[in-house]
Amino acid sequence: MPPLSEHGSVNKLTVEQKAEDRPDSVYNDNLYIGTSAAELLHFVSIPADQDDPSGQPTFILASRLEPAFNQQPVSDVSNPGVQQILLLPKVNKASILCNNTLTFYSLPELSPAFGNTKLSSCTWVGGLDQSVDDDGKGAPGVVIMICLKSRIRLVRIEEEAPRKVKILEFGGCLTTVRQGDRACVADSRSYALLDLENPSKNDLFPISSLDEQAAGGISAGPEDISVARAPVLRTVSSAASPTHEGRGHGRATSLGNFTGGLGKRSQESPRPPTLGRDLEAPEPTSRRNSLRPTSSPEPHSSRAGSPAKRATSPDGPQEQTSQAAQTVLPFLPKPFMPLKPHILSSTPLEFLVTIGTTPSEPGVGIFVTHDGDVVRGTIEFSSYPEALVLDGEGIDPSSSLKPGEAAEEGYVLAVMEKKMGEVTHRGIEIQRWDLDPGDGGAMKEWVGLDRLDKHTVETGEDPRPAPRVGVRTVVTRNEMTLPDISKKLRLRRLNLYTSTSTSTDTGTGTGTSSLVASKNKSLRLSKKEAVTTEVEMNRNKEEENFTLRLSKIHTRTILWSADQVWWTIRTPLLIRLDAEIELATSTSTGDHATIEPNRRQIEQTINTLRGAEARNEVEFYSLSYIRQKASLLLLMDLIIRTSSGVVVFEHEKRATANALEEGAIDPRVVLALLPILREEVLESPGGIWIQEGVRVLIEAFLQQHEFSQIPHTVRGPFGDNLLQIIKRYLFIWRRKKGFGSIVDEEQVFQTVDAALLRLLLLLDSQSPRGPAAAASVRAELNGVVDDREHGVACFDRAVELLEGSKRLYVLSRLYQSRRLYTKVLATWRRVIDGEPDEGGEFTDGEQEVRKYLIKMKDVDIVEEYGAWLANRNPRLGVQVFADDNSRVKFQPAQAVVLLKNRAPGAVKYHLEHLLTQYANDLINFYLDTVLNELGNSSDARSMLLQTYESYRALRPPKPTYRQFITENAINADWWQNRLRLLQLLGGSQDVASQYDVPAILARLAPYEQELVPEMIILSGRQGRHEEALRLLTHGLGDFDTAIRYCLLGGSSIFHPGSGLLPKDSIPSTEEQATLFGYLLHEFLRIENLSDRIERVCELLERFGGWFDLAG
């Protein structure tokens, strides 16, 4: 606001407001100021230029008025000049109190109203109802209280004329506050409550606890103050004698613990001389005298007069006692000094009043209800206030808020003088009034006003005696703009390529960083080549307009001193907390101070916000800004200490991780501060936009510190301090995929996934080879590439990272998540063919390929990789084409043709596999045919028995029994089926493993005499080798097959196959020796002696090495 030196010092002021709180009121931009020169200045607000959104309105002088007043000596007026301005916008009127004369004017031009009506001997005007917006509950006009020398008039001010409502017998009133039909008033000595509906008065307590005379005049009960009662002269004598005996029952005594401790009182202290209190002609206390005890003549006279009176006492012993007492007491009693009364409306049912002892000693604020009861706790002031206002409606924990209503803290602002050391300073003491001291209400803040002195500001000298300071609250909030809020919250483009951060990090282990860096550079210009495009300029303007809307601050409090006027506003949450963070950002000061965060202070700031929720849009952006900036500073602290080789404590890392999570800053901003990972940052074509306060911090940090040389070892400060924290942060951001509120979603999540993969690859490089263990880094890496819900946004970059790190198996899992089956198999083929895979997870690769192909639907893929597998491992590969569970079915002939063309070596294994696959069905089929024939034909049974006799009758050398029955086969189906049955039963172990031996034995039991070869084979399958050799020797007489049985362990004795048997199917030497022992025993039991000798001799001659003759 403009200086007012040419108009005299400011005395009283207000800004034109209106009771209905309509922003379009014509009085909303009017400012009325009264001066000590008895002039009323009318200023009009001129809005700021529309082209300057951050501009402030300007006040210009519209008119100057000298209110009418009765001429009287200046000494008779305690506060000469304009004393009060009471605006009544509801009726477009203003009441002006100038030199104790009340006049009325019309708003806004201040033309005389009501025919130049004026009232003299007026001490105060006010008393607007604080409990309702529309005074009079719908009645026309506004009711005010006009305080005269001997009474109070209630007058209804209307558009046409004022109307008298009521007269109350209460004189010398200096201030009033009204709530409905109750009012709290004060004269120069004490407070009282008035019932305006049923005119009566209840005395409360003295303003000063040293005022014993006022305390003695407190009435014990209500007094009638209606005009019907004869006026009571409240003289000194009437105040002292009639109510003296009632002091023990009055309300003043109930406040003894509030007032008694404020001054050092003693019953022996002399009563100070009284000030005249003739209420028919009251003299309001002069603030110039009451607030400066060193210049007041009365206190000096009373302080000097008391000992003199004691000295003239006619009682000699009493004089000696008094003198002796004076030598014992450490100090003299304090004299009474008048104090200015203060009354405020804290809630619709409570008044706040102040009491004290002297202006320089502490004062106390007391909350009083309409019934005179003291509620809440007290408020202590460092010294007695000169002026007092409340800011905010206060928070009541017992009441609930209406929908859309936000709680507002209640503060009390007290203007006072406070001694600090040897110097007395003037300022504002601020504290909460809606909290008890135990809940934080005792915390105070001090705002010095010495710097408001223009002489001190201009010369830098010590402040001169501060001029008179005033503060008051206007009815409606005034709106103003704080550009600092916009400067911090507006979004600006972040430049990551500073002069010290453009160097390429080394040691990444991927060989692809230059590609990503070049890709990023293609999306934006470097700092040296930065050109503010038209699009960016428009974006900057939009951001500024948006944040300027958030920078609107509302206030109802005005402060004035001498010829200057200020709006008094609460420090916004953003400005206050950001100032704390700025102090903790660096250990030095200045614009180019090195960033060295004070972790402890930053953590304290974060803790103050723990659980805080935004109540409006401004607080939402402010809390987000503070949390993001604080979390970045904690991260910067870790980076700085990591570069110094320091491993930080776990609780510090945990605090940083929690702060980053709560701040939820763009992960690209976090990664931009870290070596290696910063190469994965991708920007949109428009760049990364963040709040300017954060942008300035980041760019300064990147310019001041060079971290490309930090060792990138996992087992060291880099891994311990940073990688685990960033890993957690990136996983949190991955879960945000799909949120519609993410700006630059595509670039953000590509950056997150690429950085997370690179980080996990770096951490997993220290893991042992092999499959992933539960909850390991390798399991986390596999989980990222397998996650189909969130996916890997940077697919191409992920392929580059995995290829560069030689993690082919993880790459195949990435392809699998995208259903790129051909690339999955191609990658597995690379690993199986010998290409290095650093993880070593693909242990049984060929088996994995077979299982994968069985689940495939694509015929071409199955044919291609099935044939490749059949060439590499025929026994395993042919299963792809013959497995009944395969989703791609191949006919045997089709599979044989395919294998002949692409894997000729696997054809035999395919056929054997088919035979093995259907062995059980064939055996049952052949067995059914043979058993049916034997059961139905006795000739068939006789024929089989005859073959045994004929074969036994042959003399050696003779063919094996299998050769014998094959050469002498008959042309009958059951005979041919029996030959095939023997072939299947005596085939390889693969076939034997497919049929059920006990079940077949059970079916053969009725014909065990006819089917001797079958019984031999099945006995051998069950390990009953003695029984099998007995049947071979005595049942068939096939001695060569018996010897073959011992050598092969019973395998394939009736199978026509040729070639070498698998090594693992041949029994060990010890097992063969055991079998030869059984055979020798059977040979020794041959009935024919010559045959016995011949067979035993042949056996010992050929296989003597298997027998332990010495044993």
Beta strands, then each sheet from edge to edge (+ up, - down):
strand 1: 10-15
strand 2: 30-35
strand 3: 40-46
strand 4: 58-65
strand 5: 82-88
strand 6: 93-98
strand 7: 101-106
strand 8: 111-112
strand 9: 118-119
strand 10: 122-126
strand 11: 142-148
strand 12: 152-157
strand 13: 162-168
strand 14: 175-179
strand 15: 182-186
strand 16: 190-195
strand 17: 200-206
strand 18: 223-224
strand 19: 343-347
strand 20: 350-355
strand 21: 363-369
strand 22: 374-381
strand 23: 387-391
strand 24: 411-420
strand 25: 423-432
strand 26: 444-448
strand 27: 469-481
strand 28: 491-494
strand 29: 552-561
strand 30: 564-568
strand 31: 688-691
sheet 1: 1+ 2- 3+ 4-
sheet 2: 5+ 6- 7+ 8-
sheet 3: 5+ 6- 7+ 9-
sheet 4: 10+ 11- 12+ 13-
sheet 5: 14+ 15- 16+ 17- 18+
sheet 6: 19+ 20- 21+ 22-
sheet 7: 23+ 24- 25+ 26-
sheet 8: 27+ 29- 30+
sheet 9: 28+ 31-
end
